[in-house]
Amino acid sequence: MTDGAQRTHMIDLRSDTVTKPDEAMREASRDADVGDDVYGEDPTVNELEAEAADLVGMEDALYVPTGTMGNQVAVRTHTDRGQEVLVERESHVYKWELGGLAQLSSLQVRTLDGGERGIPTPKQVRDGYVEEDGHRPGTGLLTLENSHNSKGGVAIDPTKIDAAAEAARDLGLPVHLDGARVFNAAVAHDVPPDRMTENVDSVMFCLSKGLGAPVGSMLAGSEAFVARARRNRKLFGGGMRQAGIIAAPGLLALQNVERLAEDHDNARVLAERLAGVDGLDVQDPETNIVLVNTESAGLTADEFLDACEEAGVLGTQFDTHVARFCTHWDVDSDDVEAAAERVGEALDWSN
Ligand SMILES: Cc1ncc(COP(=O)(O)O)c(C=O)c1O
């Protein structure tokens, strides 16, 4: 048995989705007041939807099982079949959702290169727009993402979101924000969450990422939008019954927004320590995601992550030479110090 295999405590930095619900969440689940949510009769879901809408400054919100469903329902609700949708080329909704834009909404995608921070400029939005005519399908939607996962959890400045959204609005295009981690972006900019969503038409955010809920995401927008989205959620198989059981921990999760600052501090410590390991190029984190380039170490990200796992640390492969580590509420500052130490050892073994 190797040293790595003997370790009892694996430090799991694959994602902020690996957290386990605490006692308070489990109790809330057990004690939740429930009803049939397809009939709109689950008081816990109704409360969660109202609180979630409030938090992001929208009229209404819809509880969905996953972030992917929230994004795909939003896109379906905003668009007509055959239209084009403008997406950032590294965005989750385009890259990591099994081509749902085509499969579920019959859309054609036009990608925009949002550069290092993953945010298209107003000019790119205008240039990407296609007017409907006898030959062209027309553009139906612009999607944005904040924080931007593939770019390393960068927290896009709300004024940049405003600028892209205003360009879209001038063209009559609605804007959907994939805000799976929008609270991380808000905390990083020290602004209230509703500042990040001020100029978009809809936002999806996840309760099951940094906020610690075991399951669930929210899709928020105007009352009319959410009413139509509710029908599309049913169409996509997401109409749930006594969903208060899983929504109750979500209500507690909404109280964890400020706590995300701890994850950001831990990510900074992790990045600083990893930057001291020979052969690793580490991107300065803005939120809870740390990207590590392994090329100078002569390792692919997969080889690097195998060595890390041996040493007792889990991460995710993001690109041939890029690995991602993610901090979350089940790891503390001691864990990230220990993780960096183990990664240093791991590189020693593999050299
Ligand atoms: C930016 C972003 N959007 C959407 C999702 C999808 O969320 P889910 O895994 O709940 O479907 C994720 C998940 O990692 C994400 O990072």
PDBQT file of the ligand as one rigid body, heavy atoms in Angstrom, charges set to zero:
ROOT
HETATM    1  C1  LIG A 401     -21.125  27.841 -14.483  1.00  0.00    +0.000 C 
HETATM    2  C2  LIG A 401     -22.005  26.627 -14.297  1.00  0.00    +0.000 A 
HETATM    3  N1  LIG A 401     -23.227  26.640 -14.810  1.00  0.00    +0.000 NA
HETATM    4  C3  LIG A 401     -24.066  25.588 -14.675  1.00  0.00    +0.000 A 
HETATM    5  C4  LIG A 401     -23.665  24.465 -13.991  1.00  0.00    +0.000 A 
HETATM    6  C5  LIG A 401     -24.608  23.295 -13.932  1.00  0.00    +0.000 C 
HETATM    7  O1  LIG A 401     -25.020  22.971 -12.651  1.00  0.00    +0.000 OA
HETATM    8  P1  LIG A 401     -25.526  21.479 -12.305  1.00  0.00    +0.000 P 
HETATM    9  O2  LIG A 401     -24.291  20.667 -12.105  1.00  0.00    +0.000 OA
HETATM   10  O3  LIG A 401     -26.320  21.662 -11.039  1.00  0.00    +0.000 OA
HETATM   11  O4  LIG A 401     -26.332  20.993 -13.430  1.00  0.00    +0.000 OA
HETATM   12  C6  LIG A 401     -22.385  24.401 -13.453  1.00  0.00    +0.000 A 
HETATM   13  C7  LIG A 401     -21.944  23.196 -12.755  1.00  0.00    +0.000 C 
HETATM   14  O5  LIG A 401     -20.801  22.996 -12.457  1.00  0.00    +0.000 OA
HETATM   15  C8  LIG A 401     -21.520  25.512 -13.619  1.00  0.00    +0.000 A 
HETATM   16  O6  LIG A 401     -20.277  25.500 -13.132  1.00  0.00    +0.000 OA
ENDROOT
TORSDOF 0
